[in-house]
Amino acid sequence: MLRRRRPLVRAAGVVATTAVVAGTAGAVHHHQEQKYAQQNAAAQQQQDAAYQQGVADAQAQQQQYAPPPPQYAPAPAPAAAGPDLTAQLQQLAQLHNAGVLSDEEFAAAKQKLLAG
């Protein structure tokens, strides 16, 4: 009679070998996943640091090249109008009436005041 143990032993050896290979493959796969996760985390940290640096550089550049706030020139002094002009004309008229200014001097001074 033929012994049937050999095929069983051989089958058990194949199963054991397959289990070892599968276990090793699982361990290698797990190790690779950890390695890639660490690489991805390091790359993400580098990208985050580069982004933060870019934001800081942009803010510094914006502050450096920001146009100065507009400075408005002071309002020009109002032209001699209103009470000042009237007062000056009255003063000229008084001088003319008092005989201090001649008709020509009064006319010239009045024209000068009105011209501004």
SVG drawing of the C-alpha trace seen along z (x, -y; Angstrom):
<svg xmlns="http://www.w3.org/2000/svg" viewBox="-19 -166 29 168">
<polyline fill="none" stroke="black" stroke-width="0.4" points="0.0,0.0 1.1,-3.5 1.5,-5.8 -0.4,-8.9 1.5,-10.8 4.0,-12.3 1.5,-14.4 0.1,-15.5 3.5,-16.4 4.3,-18.1 1.0,-20.0 1.6,-20.9 5.1,-22.2 3.5,-24.3 0.9,-25.7 3.6,-26.5 5.8,-28.1 2.8,-30.1 2.1,-31.3 5.6,-32.4 5.7,-34.2 2.3,-35.8 3.4,-36.9 6.6,-38.4 4.8,-40.1 2.3,-41.6 5.2,-42.8 7.0,-44.3 3.8,-46.0 3.1,-47.4 6.7,-48.7 6.4,-50.4 3.1,-52.0 4.7,-53.4 7.7,-54.6 5.5,-56.4 3.3,-57.9 6.4,-59.3 7.7,-60.7 4.3,-62.2 4.2,-63.8 7.7,-65.3 6.7,-66.6 3.5,-68.1 5.6,-69.8 7.9,-71.2 5.0,-72.5 3.4,-74.1 6.7,-75.8 7.1,-77.1 3.6,-78.4 4.0,-80.2 7.3,-81.7 5.5,-82.8 2.7,-84.4 5.2,-86.2 7.2,-87.4 4.1,-88.7 3.0,-90.6 6.5,-92.1 6.6,-93.1 3.1,-94.6 4.1,-96.7 7.3,-97.7 5.7,-98.8 2.4,-100.1 1.8,-103.5 1.9,-106.2 -1.4,-107.5 -2.6,-110.4 -1.6,-113.7 -3.9,-116.5 -2.5,-120.0 -3.9,-122.6 -6.8,-124.4 -5.7,-127.6 -6.4,-130.8 -9.7,-132.2 -9.3,-135.0 -9.8,-138.5 -13.5,-138.4 -16.3,-139.2 -15.7,-141.4 -11.9,-141.8 -12.3,-143.2 -15.2,-145.3 -13.2,-146.7 -10.2,-147.4 -12.4,-149.2 -14.0,-151.3 -10.6,-152.2 -9.5,-153.3 -12.7,-155.3 -12.0,-157.0 -8.5,-157.8 -9.8,-159.2 -12.5,-161.3 -9.9,-162.6 -7.8,-163.8 -4.9,-161.5 -5.5,-159.6 -6.1,-161.3 -8.7,-160.1 -6.1,-158.2 -4.5,-156.6 -7.9,-155.6 -8.9,-154.0 -5.6,-152.2 -5.7,-150.8 -9.4,-149.8 -8.5,-148.0 -5.6,-146.2 -7.8,-145.0 -10.6,-143.8 -8.1,-142.0 -6.9,-140.0"/>
</svg>
